[in-house]
Amino acid sequence: MNKNHVKKLLLPAFIIMLAVLPLIRIQAKAKPRLLVFSKTAGFRHDCIPAGKLAMIKLGQENGFEVDTTEDASVFNNKNLKRYAAILFLNTTGNVLNEEEQTAMETYIHNGGGYMGIHAATDTEYDWPWYNKLAGAWFTSHPKQQNATLQIVDRDNDATRHLGETWVRWDEWYNFKDLNPDVHVLIKIDEHSYEGGKNGDNHPMCWYHDFEGGRAFYTELGHTKESYADPIYLQHVLGGLRYAMNIKKKS
């Protein structure tokens, strides 16, 4: 067999390989991606480093990629398209300028997901749209202490592993400007601790479809110990799955 004949035989295989390679690349890029945003312009939680590492580990164990940043300039239309959801991890204060806020609104309107942990409600008090997205604004908190959480909806990935009540130590927020249109998963029993100011209807975790996108918030997550607690991390993972629109594998 001469060299020219070999080349003729190899050429079709080479053409097929060139056609298949882009498909392989597309499959390799199929993992959903989460953006963890933890910029602070007010109080800074010392649990943020532990929280970032915990989110990266959750991604590694559950099939999604995780990027972490405190650079608000990533909030632009081109970059945000890369993400299935954005997690505000204990952000505080005004962390986005007007252009970045507009990019966030556009992202949600185009079907993006948002999740807030703890101080995410202590964020952007001059941005009413964010209040509706997150579901509330922080107003005060008593000292850290044990309290009893009431699981009002256990038919959800974020609560299915919990019992009817959940006793834990954390920093418990009081809220203002609660969005009445959210679906509440967890409430706190104000009789079980000191300093509650929202009464019998004191939500601590909720979610809702919002203006074309999805939003999930959990008040839990002030302490560094939270991010080594498998029960808490399972709760967070359920919220991330909703925000990222990932169906749990059976």
Secondary structure as UniProt FT lines:
FT   HELIX           3..28
FT   STRAND          33..37
FT   TURN            46..47
FT   HELIX           48..62
FT   STRAND          65..69
FT   HELIX           72..74
FT   HELIX           77..80
FT   TURN            81..82
FT   STRAND          85..89
FT   STRAND          92..93
FT   HELIX           98..109
FT   TURN            110..111
FT   STRAND          113..117
FT   HELIX           118..121
FT   TURN            125..126
FT   HELIX           128..134
FT   STRAND          137..140
FT   STRAND          145..151
FT   TURN            157..161
FT   STRAND          165..170
FT   STRAND          174..176
FT   TURN            180..181
FT   STRAND          183..188
FT   HELIX           190..192
FT   TURN            199..200
FT   STRAND          203..210
FT   TURN            211..212
FT   STRAND          213..218
FT   HELIX           224..228
FT   HELIX           230..244
//
